[in-house]
Amino acid sequence: MSAANGCPKAMLRAGETQLGFSVKRIEQIPEIRVTAYELEHIVTGAKVLHLHCDDRENLYAIAFRTPPKDSTGLPHILEHAVLAGSKNYPVKDAFNELLRGTLQTFINAFTYPDKTIYPVASQVKVDFYNLARVYTDLVFRPRLLRETFLQEGHHLEWAANADGQENLTISGIVYNEMKGAYSSPDNLMYKAIQENLFPDTIYRFDSGGNPADIPKLTYEQFKEFHLAYYSPSNARIFIYGDIPTGEHLLFLQEMLKDFGGISLDS
């Protein structure tokens, strides 16, 4: 392979092993001027895709298959909760700390009907790896405190009605967010179409959470879901930018060294 077509020269070979990763496939894609590396971590089974190109905007995203079993919004609540501190970064709101205190060009998290994705990006290499390190620790080793579950999911609090009387009401960041979503005719129409198109699949559930079902979720179910699906064996890691693949493998080798492979069906 050469760089004549605008793609970086391949620095690895398909079939070889590097730093605990098996190189499954290497392919140049001239249309977008990238050399794509498909790799797999031998011990855990974590899948990695790196699009190497001449772009200083480097992106790191770690994703998990998170199929919901109901409409309690468990994947959505967990997406919020893991960003509230981890074993090595025990801060109350790691997401906003990173948002304010780094050179990130993009940082977010997304819950889809069947997966959850945590992307970060930066044009500064040191900052990029700092962001990736924190995000990896957040998803694999979150604190998942009970108070975080109550804050992000659901809890009871006193609120005054129109007559000034205090009543117990259900509240929570995700609960209130989804109350807003369920007040949108467009969202309700999309939800009804999806549920009726796929009535016998996980897509009949709302991974974001139905306000009528969110209060049914327990703290124990919340922790069990993370244990079941937030494992390197269920992870898909996507990387983009001009940092060589070998440097990413050194980083990922360190991030995954304490984990083993598990058997799961996601």
C-alpha positions as CSV (number, residue, x, y, z in Angstrom):
1,M,0.0,0.0,0.0
2,S,1.2,3.5,-0.7
3,A,0.2,7.1,0.1
4,A,-0.2,8.0,-3.6
5,N,-4.0,7.8,-3.3
6,G,-4.1,10.1,-0.4
7,C,-4.2,7.4,2.2
8,P,-1.5,7.0,4.8
9,K,0.9,4.1,4.3
10,A,-0.2,1.0,6.3
11,M,2.2,0.5,9.3
12,L,0.8,-2.9,10.3
13,R,0.0,-6.2,8.4
14,A,-3.2,-8.2,8.5
15,G,-2.8,-11.4,10.5
16,E,-0.1,-10.1,12.8
17,T,-0.3,-9.5,16.6
18,Q,0.7,-6.2,18.1
19,L,0.6,-5.3,21.9
20,G,-2.0,-7.9,22.6
21,F,-4.2,-7.0,19.6
22,S,-4.9,-9.1,16.6
23,V,-4.9,-7.2,13.3
24,K,-7.9,-8.5,11.5
25,R,-8.0,-6.4,8.3
26,I,-6.4,-3.3,6.8
27,E,-8.1,-1.4,4.0
28,Q,-7.4,1.8,2.2
29,I,-10.5,4.0,1.4
30,P,-9.3,6.6,-1.2
31,E,-12.7,8.3,-1.3
32,I,-12.2,9.6,2.2
33,R,-8.4,9.3,2.2
34,V,-8.1,7.0,5.2
35,T,-6.3,3.7,6.0
36,A,-8.7,1.6,8.1
37,Y,-7.5,-0.9,10.7
38,E,-9.8,-3.5,12.1
39,L,-8.4,-5.0,15.3
40,E,-9.4,-7.1,18.3
41,H,-8.0,-7.3,21.8
42,I,-7.0,-10.9,22.3
43,V,-7.8,-11.2,26.0
44,T,-11.1,-9.3,26.2
45,G,-12.4,-9.5,22.7
46,A,-12.9,-5.7,22.5
47,K,-13.2,-4.6,18.9
48,V,-11.3,-1.6,17.6
49,L,-11.6,0.3,14.3
50,H,-9.1,3.1,13.6
51,L,-9.5,5.4,10.5
52,H,-5.9,6.8,10.1
53,C,-5.8,9.9,8.0
54,D,-4.2,13.3,7.7
55,D,-6.6,15.2,10.0
56,R,-5.4,16.7,13.3
57,E,-9.0,16.4,14.7
58,N,-8.6,13.1,16.6
59,L,-11.8,11.3,17.8
60,Y,-12.1,8.5,20.4
61,A,-15.5,6.8,20.9
62,I,-16.3,3.8,23.0
63,A,-19.6,2.1,22.5
64,F,-21.6,-0.8,23.9
65,R,-24.6,-2.8,22.8
66,T,-27.2,-2.0,25.4
67,P,-30.5,-3.7,24.5
68,P,-33.3,-2.6,26.8
69,K,-35.7,-5.1,28.3
70,D,-38.4,-2.6,29.1
71,S,-39.2,1.1,28.9
72,T,-37.7,2.2,32.2
73,G,-35.0,4.1,30.4
74,L,-32.2,2.1,32.1
75,P,-29.7,2.6,29.2
76,H,-30.4,6.4,29.2
77,I,-30.1,6.7,33.0
78,L,-26.9,4.7,33.0
79,E,-25.4,6.9,30.3
80,H,-25.9,9.9,32.6
81,A,-24.8,8.1,35.7
82,V,-21.4,6.8,34.5
83,L,-20.4,10.4,33.7
84,A,-20.8,11.3,37.4
85,G,-17.4,10.1,38.5
86,S,-15.3,6.8,38.5
87,K,-12.8,4.9,40.6
88,N,-9.8,7.0,39.4
89,Y,-11.8,10.3,38.9
90,P,-14.2,10.5,41.8
91,V,-15.7,13.9,41.0
92,K,-19.5,14.6,41.1
93,D,-19.8,15.7,37.5
94,A,-16.9,14.5,35.4
95,F,-18.6,15.5,32.2
96,N,-18.8,19.2,33.0
97,E,-15.3,19.2,34.5
98,L,-14.0,17.9,31.1
99,L,-16.3,20.3,29.2
100,R,-14.8,23.3,31.1
101,G,-11.3,22.3,31.8
102,T,-10.0,20.7,28.6
103,L,-9.2,21.6,25.0
104,Q,-11.9,19.3,23.7
105,T,-13.5,20.1,20.4
106,F,-16.3,17.6,21.0
107,I,-17.6,15.7,24.0
108,N,-20.9,14.0,24.6
109,A,-22.8,10.8,25.1
110,F,-25.7,9.2,23.2
111,T,-28.3,6.6,24.0
112,Y,-29.8,4.9,20.9
113,P,-32.5,2.2,20.9
114,D,-29.9,-0.6,21.0
115,K,-26.5,1.0,21.8
116,T,-24.8,3.7,23.9
117,I,-21.9,5.7,22.7
118,Y,-19.3,8.0,24.5
119,P,-17.3,10.2,22.1
120,V,-14.6,12.7,22.7
121,A,-12.4,14.7,20.3
122,S,-9.4,17.1,20.5
123,Q,-6.8,18.5,18.2
124,V,-4.1,18.3,20.9
125,K,-2.6,14.9,21.4
126,V,-1.9,15.1,25.2
127,D,-5.4,16.5,25.7
128,F,-6.9,13.8,23.4
129,Y,-5.4,11.0,25.5
130,N,-6.4,12.6,28.7
131,L,-10.0,12.8,27.5
132,A,-9.9,9.2,26.3
133,R,-8.3,8.0,29.5
134,V,-11.0,9.6,31.7
135,Y,-13.9,8.5,29.5
136,T,-12.6,4.9,29.5
137,D,-12.3,4.9,33.3
138,L,-15.8,6.4,33.6
139,V,-17.5,3.7,31.5
140,F,-15.6,0.7,32.9
141,R,-15.2,1.8,36.6
142,P,-18.0,4.2,37.4
143,R,-19.0,4.8,41.0
144,L,-22.7,4.4,40.3
145,L,-23.7,5.8,43.7
146,R,-27.3,5.4,44.9
147,E,-27.7,9.1,45.1
148,T,-26.6,9.4,41.5
149,F,-29.2,6.9,40.5
150,L,-31.9,8.9,42.4
151,Q,-30.7,12.2,40.9
152,E,-30.5,11.0,37.3
153,G,-33.3,8.5,37.4
154,H,-36.2,9.1,39.7
155,H,-37.0,10.2,43.3
156,L,-39.7,11.9,45.2
157,E,-39.6,15.6,46.2
158,W,-42.0,18.2,47.6
159,A,-43.4,20.7,45.0
160,A,-46.0,23.4,45.4
161,N,-49.1,23.2,43.2
162,A,-51.1,26.2,41.9
163,D,-52.8,26.6,45.2
164,G,-49.5,26.7,47.1
165,Q,-50.0,23.3,48.6
166,E,-47.0,21.1,48.9
167,N,-47.3,17.6,47.3
168,L,-44.9,14.8,46.8
169,T,-44.0,14.5,43.1
170,I,-41.7,12.3,41.0
171,S,-38.6,14.0,39.7
172,G,-35.2,13.1,38.2
173,I,-33.1,14.5,35.4
174,V,-33.9,11.7,32.9
175,Y,-37.5,11.5,34.1
176,N,-38.0,15.2,33.5
177,E,-36.2,15.1,30.2
178,M,-38.4,12.3,28.9
179,K,-41.6,14.1,30.2
180,G,-40.5,16.9,27.8
181,A,-39.9,14.4,25.0
182,Y,-43.3,12.8,25.5
183,S,-45.0,16.2,25.1
184,S,-43.8,16.4,21.5
185,P,-46.2,15.1,18.9
186,D,-43.3,14.3,16.5
187,N,-41.5,12.2,19.1
188,L,-44.7,10.3,20.0
189,M,-45.4,9.6,16.3
190,Y,-41.9,8.3,15.7
191,K,-42.1,6.1,18.9
192,A,-45.5,4.7,17.8
193,I,-44.1,3.9,14.3
194,Q,-41.0,2.1,15.7
195,E,-43.0,0.1,18.2
196,N,-45.5,-1.1,15.5
197,L,-42.8,-1.8,12.9
198,F,-40.8,-4.0,15.4
199,P,-43.4,-5.4,17.9
200,D,-41.4,-8.6,18.6
201,T,-38.0,-7.0,19.1
202,I,-36.2,-4.7,21.6
203,Y,-37.3,-1.8,19.5
204,R,-40.8,-2.0,20.9
205,F,-39.2,-0.5,24.1
206,D,-38.1,3.1,24.7
207,S,-34.4,3.0,25.7
208,G,-34.7,6.7,26.6
209,G,-37.5,5.9,29.1
210,N,-41.3,6.2,29.3
211,P,-42.2,8.6,32.2
212,A,-44.9,6.1,33.2
213,D,-42.3,3.3,33.5
214,I,-39.2,5.1,34.8
215,P,-40.3,5.0,38.4
216,K,-40.4,1.2,38.3
217,L,-36.6,0.9,37.9
218,T,-34.7,-0.2,40.9
219,Y,-31.1,0.6,41.9
220,E,-30.3,-3.1,41.8
221,Q,-31.4,-3.4,38.2
222,F,-29.4,-0.3,37.4
223,K,-26.2,-1.8,38.7
224,E,-26.8,-5.3,37.2
225,F,-27.3,-3.7,33.7
226,H,-23.9,-2.1,33.9
227,L,-22.3,-5.3,35.1
228,A,-23.9,-7.2,32.2
229,Y,-23.1,-4.9,29.3
230,Y,-20.3,-2.4,30.2
231,S,-17.5,-4.8,29.6
232,P,-14.6,-4.6,27.2
233,S,-16.0,-7.9,25.7
234,N,-19.1,-5.9,24.7
235,A,-17.2,-2.8,23.6
236,R,-16.6,-1.3,20.2
237,I,-13.9,1.3,20.1
238,F,-13.8,3.8,17.2
239,I,-10.8,6.1,16.6
240,Y,-10.2,8.7,13.9
241,G,-7.4,11.1,13.1
242,D,-3.7,11.5,12.4
243,I,-2.2,9.8,15.5
244,P,-0.6,6.5,14.3
245,T,-2.4,3.2,15.1
246,G,0.6,2.0,17.2
247,E,0.2,4.8,19.7
248,H,-3.4,4.0,20.1
249,L,-2.6,0.3,20.8
250,L,-0.1,1.3,23.5
251,F,-2.9,3.4,25.1
252,L,-5.5,0.7,24.8
253,Q,-3.2,-2.0,26.1
254,E,-2.8,0.0,29.3
255,M,-6.6,0.7,29.5
256,L,-7.6,-3.0,29.1
257,K,-4.8,-4.7,31.0
258,D,-6.9,-5.3,34.2
259,F,-9.8,-6.9,32.4
260,G,-10.6,-10.4,31.2
261,G,-13.0,-11.7,28.6
262,I,-16.5,-12.7,29.6
263,S,-19.3,-14.5,27.7
264,L,-22.4,-12.4,27.0
265,D,-25.2,-12.2,24.5
266,S,-26.0,-8.6,23.7
